[in-house]
Amino acid sequence: MISVCSLILLITLTISAQEVQRPAIWGIAKMTFLVSDVKVAHDYYGKFLGFDEAFTYSSELGKVISFKVNDRQFLEFVVDKDAKTKKRLVSVSFETENVEQMRQYLKSKGQSVPEKTSVDGAGNEVFVVVDPAGNPIEFIDLKANGLHRKSKGKFLSENRISKRIHHVGLFCKEVVDNDLFYAGILGFKELWRFPESHTEKVQMNYLQIPDCVENIEHYPAADVNFSHPCFLVEDMQETIYTLKERRGNNQLAKPMVAKGKRWLLNIKNEDGTKVEFTEAHTIR
């Protein structure tokens, strides 16, 4: 006859065995935006920012144009002639090695997920969920036979203005402590906040992706098109000068010292989609 203690232990072990563990999240794989014209993509992200176009592939929204930042990070664009009047963020993609496990994990936490993962036009396993602010979040396993992985060592222009996406800014209506989705479910950790004191209501924060050094920025914005990539640069002055020399008809903005005491530069393409630059260190 099984004792009460043994029965409780058996039930506990059974429940634990059924729990789905969150797989590792290895960083920001890509951001995808709508762009009003293929020329805007080529002129702005190719000629002006210096990224090489690596390949194209098909998607439900149309042809995807992929620009390479480094061997694991990409900026991608889908042409939509009405992009200027739409929400332009198509998705931000976080890399994980087990997409199906991530899907099962999110489902176990009560999140709305697709019935199954899919394979995108580049040959990667993916699925998309929507965060509390309405941002499409894609989880992606960059497969060895997919276009992204197969481009390793190629399309790495010496003219690219940056070699890494440092963080992604994501639209939100309000910043909250211990965000249910990112902090509570995905395990993102608060890296920095403003104000820094936890006795004051948070106005902006940076949340570290749990298994790497990259992060997301939450800053309340009236503009749904606030979402943007932020590129890491070593020397902001050299970055500004390089962009000045290449600018053509593109507009530059004035650099500023942000609340975190780092130099920032924010510029926009002709659709109004933002690109940000930051140094790795505080002002000096």
Sequence and secondary structure as in RCSB ss.txt:
>XXXX:A:sequence
MISVCSLILLITLTISAQEVQRPAIWGIAKMTFLVSDVKVAHDYYGKFLGFDEAFTYSSELGKVISFKVNDRQFL
EFVVDKDAKTKKRLVSVSFETENVEQMRQYLKSKGQSVPEKTSVDGAGNEVFVVVDPAGNPIEFIDLKANGLHRK
SKGKFLSENRISKRIHHVGLFCKEVVDNDLFYAGILGFKELWRFPESHTEKVQMNYLQIPDCVENIEHYPAADVN
FSHPCFLVEDMQETIYTLKERRGNNQLAKPMVAKGKRWLLNIKNEDGTKVEFTEAHTIR
>XXXX:A:secstr
   HHHHHHHHHHHHHHH      EEEEEEEEEEES HHHIIIIIIIIT  EEEEEEEETTEEEEEEEEETTEEE
EEEE TTGGGS  EEEEEEEES HHHHHHHHHHTT    SS EE TTS EEEEEE TTS EEEEEE  TTSHHHH
TTT S  TT S S EEEEEEEES   TT IIIIIIS  EEEEEESS TTS   EEEEE TTSS EEEEEE S GG
G EEEEEES HHHHHHHHHHH TT      EE TTS EEEEEE TT  EEEEEESS   
